[in-house]
Amino acid sequence: MRLELMLGLRYLMAKRKVSFVSVITFLCIFGILVGNMVMITVLSVMNGFQEDIRDKILGMRAHINVSAYGDEPLYDYKEIMDIAKTGKSVTSVHEYIAMPAIMRTYTFTMLINVMALDEQVFTRDKDYIKYFDFVEGSADLSSSYSNVVIGSEMAHNYALQIGDTIDVITAAGSFEVGFKPSKKTLTISGIYKTGYYEYDSKVIITSLHLAREMAGYSGAVSGVAIKLDDFYKADRIAMDLNQQTDKQYNVMPWMLFDRNFFNALRTEKTMLTLILFFIILVASLNIASTQIIFVKDKRRDIAIIKTLGMRPSNIAKIFFLEGTIIGLIGTILGVLSGIFLAIHVNEVLEIVRIVLQFFVNIIFFLPSIFSDTILIPHIPEFFPEDIYYISGGLPTILYPSQIILVAVSSFLLSVIFAIVPAYMATKYKPALVLRYE
């Protein structure tokens, strides 16, 4: 094996001049490098987005939700809360009221969701403390009967501020007794920002006693929200709670709240992985084509070493090892580049933006001097916080298992596609090759 490895390395490194084969070899390594780098970076960004969105959703919603069947009010919610608090993994339990409504301002009318919570939730629940950032005012729902807090996007979209009033129209009652419209004029006492657009643009938060009047609930709530120290335990704890309550209530873990949304995120991640895998596949195919050309270029050397007594299997090992080395170098450099880019993706994007802005400034400099109507375009941030709702740049999370999987897949593809040219090298007849050389 030492001789085969030595010859393989010699063929790769001993290039006295730049040839067509050496250029293609470099391009093969570069192709595998780029494929691995992009796959690791994209997967890390997708991991970060998925975790960030999930944490924001679960930070503002229950890990387990308990409600009555048929969207009826829940009257014996205190008993459920007492049962839920006995769980070892339970960190927070609170009642809530949720209902759709119509909100009317001076100039706009829109559909919204009303959420009613105990004011102390904003000081006791660690997730509410973390994700509800009150940019103006506070979660003061008790100092005035008509106080309400709204999201920052709602305030921006409808030109609302602290002290403004809004009219909220709800349907009070239930399916058993019927519904009747209820209108309340509420005063904005706080504006929050969570980073989750659905909440910031469509949800207003009121006190429980006000919401009971708006919904027509007498001593009832919509449900009980349960938070856990580890939300991955939600399905198991939900089953236990369902058994404890004799299956009288609708007990739902968070996995079932937005099933389609989380499935869409997983599907998007899977499709991106497949697309990037094909990039690596194409780069690995180039190894086969490069090695085939290289074998033809070295057919005279093959004939000579065959004449000297080297067996076909040893010749195959030479070119197999050469292709494997190309794949190994490309994979190692690609993985290292991918890890570096994933860690510094925001800095790299900013550098790219600055470079693009530099060239745009050069291109439009002279035209802007001769004409006042021509302005130098400004290259904006690629992922602005106010549009994509990400704070501190793109979120990235590197999983060692994914990095290992990408590296192993890339290297195995390189090994597989190095077999064909290695096999072709064994088929040359020394007599025929040397006759025409």
N, C-alpha and C positions, 0 to 999 in steps of 0.2 A: 504493500500500500504506500510505502514511503516514496518509491520511485514514481508511481502514478500521481501522487500528490505533488511531488517536486515538478514534474513535467506540466501538470495542470497550472500550477502557480507561475511557472516560467512562461507558458503561453499567454497568461493573463498580464503579466508584469513586464515582460521583455519586449516592449514595443518601441523600436528605435524611431519610428515616425508615426504620425497620425494616419491611420488607414481607415477604410470604410468599415471594416470589422470592429476596430477599436472604438469608433464613434458610436456604432450601434450597441456595443457592449456597455458603454457609458450611459447611453439612453435607456437601456434595460434596467440598469441599477437605479437610474434617476426615476424611471417609471414606477418601480416597486417602492422606492423611497416616498414618492409623492402619494401613491395609493395608501400606504400604511399611515403616513402622516395625516392625510385628510380623514381617513376612517377613524383614527383615534381621536382627532380633534372634534369631528362632528359627533361622535358617540358621547364624548365628554360633555359637549354643549347640550346635547339632547338629554343626557342624564341630569344636568343641572337644571334645565327648563322643567323637566318632569318633576323633579324633587321640589323645585321652587313653587310651581303651580299647585302641586299636591299639598305642600305644607301650608300655603296660604289658604287653600280651600278648607283644609281640616282645622286650621287655626281659627276659622270663623264659623265652622259648623260642628255639629256633634260627631263624635266617633261612633256613638250608638244613639239612635233616635227611637223613643217610645211614644206611640200615639194610639188613639182609639181607631178601630176599624171604621171605614166609610167616611173619613174626614169629619167625624163627629167630635164635639168637645170632650176633653178628658177631665173628668171630675175628681177621681180618686188619685190625683197625681202625687199627693204627699206620701201615700203608701208606697208608690213606685219609687219615689226618691229615697225613702227610708231603706227599701230593699237594695237599691243600687249603691247606696253609700257603704254597705257592708262589704262590697267587693274589694279585694286587695289591690287591684290595679287601677281602681277608680280614683281620679284626682279632682274631678269637679262634676257636680250635678246641679242643674238649674232648670226651672220651668221656663217656658217661652210661649208666645203667641205669634203666629205667622199668618198673614192673609194678604191677598191681592187687593189693590186699591187704585183709585184714580186721583192723581194729584193735579191741582190747578193753581197756577201762579197768575200774575197780572197779565201775562201774554201767552202762556203755554198751558197745554193740557196733555198729560201723559200717563201711561200705565206704570205703576210702581209696585213694590212689595213692602208691606209694613211688618217690621219685626219688633216685638216687645220683649224686653229683658229686665231682670232685676238690676238696678243701677250698680249694685255691689259686684256684679260679674266683672266689670271693667277694672276692678282693683284686686279681685281674688284669682281670676283665671289667668294663668301665665300666657296662654295663647292670645287672649284678648289684649293683655298688656303689651305683648310683643307686636301684634299686627295692627291694632287700632291706634294709629297715630293721629291725635287731634291737632290739626294744623291751625284751627281757630276754635276758641271756646273750649268746652269740656263736655264730658258725659254727664251733665247735670240734668237729670230727669225728674227730680223730686222737689226742687225749689219752686217750680211752677207747674200747675196741673197740665198746661198745654205745651210743655217743652218737647222738642224733637231734635234729633241730630241727623244730619244728612251726609252723604258722601261728597268728596271733593269734585268728582266728575259731574255730579248732579248740580253742585253749586256753580261750576264753571259753565256747564251747558245752558243753564237757565238763569244765569246772572243773579244768584242768590247769595246772601251774606248773613252774618249774625244779626238777629233782631228782625229779619224779614218774616212775614207770615205766609203760610201756604194753606190751601183748602184741601182736605183729604176726604174722599168719599168712599165708604166701604159698604158691604152688604152685611147687615147685622142679622143674626139668627142662625138657624140650622135647617137641615133637610126635613126634620120632623115637624117643626113649628112654622117653617117658612122664613123668608128673608124680607127685609125692608131696608131701604137706603139710609145711611147714617153719614152726616157731614160734620166734620170738625175743623175749626180754624186753629192751626198750630203755629207756635213761634220757634224759629230756629235758634237753638242755644249752643250748638256745636257743629263743626265740620270735620269729619274724619277722613283719613286716607289709609287704605289697607294694601294697595297694590294689586287688588283683584278687581278688574273693571266691572264685573257684574254687580258687585256690592257697591262700589263707589258711585255707580251711575243710576242704580235702580232701587236701593234699599234705604229706607228711613227707619230710625229706631226711636221707639217711644217707651213710656213706662207701662207696667203691667196693668195698673188700675185704669189707665186711659184706654188701653187696647181692649180690655174687657168690655168697656162701654161701647167702643167702636164696633166690636165683633158681636155684641149681644150675648157675651158669656157671663153667666152669674156664678162666680166661684169656680170657674173652669179655665183651662188653658188648652193650647193646641197640642202640646206634647212636653216631654222631658228630654233634655239634652244631657248626654253622659260623655265625659272626657276621660281618657285613659293615659297611663304613663307610657304605654307603647300601643300605637293605634293598629299595629299588625295583629294584636290580640282581639280585635273587635268582633270578628266573626265567632270565635269560641265563647267569649263572654256574653255575646248577644244570645247564643243558644242556651247558655246557663240561665240567663235572666228570663228568657222565654219559658223555661221549665219552672222557674221559681214563681212566676206569675200565672201558672196554669194555662199558658197560651191564650190569655184573654186579650192581649194587646198586640199591636203591630210593632214588633221589635226589629229594627233594621240597622245593620252595621253600615259603616260609611262606604264599603265596597259596592253597595247597591244604589247609593244616592245618584251618582253620576257615572253609571256603568258605561254608557256609550262614549262619554267624554274620555274616560281613562282608557277604554279600548281603542279609541281613535289615536290617542297619544302613543300607545304601544304599537299600533299598526303603522303609524308614520315612522316611528323609530326603526321598525323592522324593514320597511321598504327602503329607507335611506341606507340601512346596513347592506341590503341586497345590491343596491345600485353601486355602492362603494366597493363591495366585494367583486363586482364585475370589472371595476377599474384595476384591481389587483390581478384578476384573472387575465385581462388583456396584457398587462405588463409581464406576467409569467409566460404567456404565449410568445411574447417577443423574445424571451430567453431561448425557446425552442428554435425560432426562426434564426436568431443570431448564431446559435451554436451549429445549426445546419450549414449556414454560410461559412462559419469558421472551420468546420470539418472539411468542407470542399477546399477551402484555402490551404489547409494543412494536409491534403491528401498525399503529397510527396513525402512529408515527414512520416505519415502513417505507414506508407509503403516501405520506407527505409527501416523503421523500427520493427516492422513485421518481418522483414528480411533478416534482421539481426536476431530474430527468435522470440520476440515478445508475442504472447498469446492474445487472441482477440478479446478475451475477457479483460485483460489488463489494459488494452487500448480503450475499451469501453469505459473503464474506470477513470481514465485520464479526462475524458470529455464530460463524463458524468460529474466528476468532482469539480470541474471547471464551472459547469452550469450551477451546481450546488453552491459554490463559493459566491457566484454572482448574486444568487438569491439570498444567501446569508448576509452579504454586505448590504444589499438593498434593504433587507428586513431590519437589520440592526440600526442602520442609519435612519430608516423610516420611523421605527418605534421611538428612538431617541428624539427625533425631530417632532414627532407627534406629541410626545409628553411635554416637550418644551413649549410648543405652540399652544397646547391646551392650557398650560399654566399661565402663559403670557398672551393669551388670545386678545385681550382688550388692549394691551400695549401695542401689539402688532397691528391691530385694526386702526389704532390712532396714528401709527407711523404711516400706514398706507393712505389714510385720509390726508395727512400733512403732505405727503409726496404728490398725491393727486392735486391738492390745492396749489402746490408749487407750480406744477405744469400748467394748470388752468390759468394761474396768474401770468405766466409767461405768454401763453397763447393770446389772452385777451388784453394784455397790457397796452400794446400799440393801438388796437382798435378803440379802446376806451379813452385814449388821449385825443384822438381825432374826432370822436363822436361822443357827445354827452348822453346819448340814448343807449349806448352800449355799456353795460355794467359787468364787472368781473363776477362771475357766478361763485357762490359760496358752497363748498362741499360740506353737507351736514354730517352729523354723526350717523354711523351706519345703523345703530340700534339705540335711538334716543329713549330716555327713560319715560317720558310722558306719553309715548306711543306704545312701546312694548312692555311697559310696567316692570322694568327690571332696575334694581338699584345697585349701583356699583359696577355696572357693566354686565357682560354676558356671564351667567352662572355656569361654572364648569365643575364636574365631578369625575374623577378618574377612578375606575374600578380595576384593580389588578387582574381580575379574572378576564375582563374584556381585552386588556392589553395583551395578556398571554394568548388568548384565543386568536386575536388578529395576527400576532407574530407567528404562531404555530401554523395557522391557515396559509399565510403568505409563504412561509418557508416550505411547507409541504407541496404547495402548488409549484413552486420553483423546482423542487426535487422531481416531481412527477413529469414536468415538461422537459427536464434534462435527460430523460431516458431515451427519447426518440433520436436525437442527434448522436448520443453515445452508441446506440444500436447501429446507426448508419455508418459510424466509423469502422465497425468490424467487418463491413461488407466489401471494402475496397480490396482488389486483387493487386498485390505488389507488382507482378509482371506487367499487367495492363497499364498501371499508373506510370511506372518508370519508363515504359516504352515510349509514351507520348510526352514525357516531361523533358 
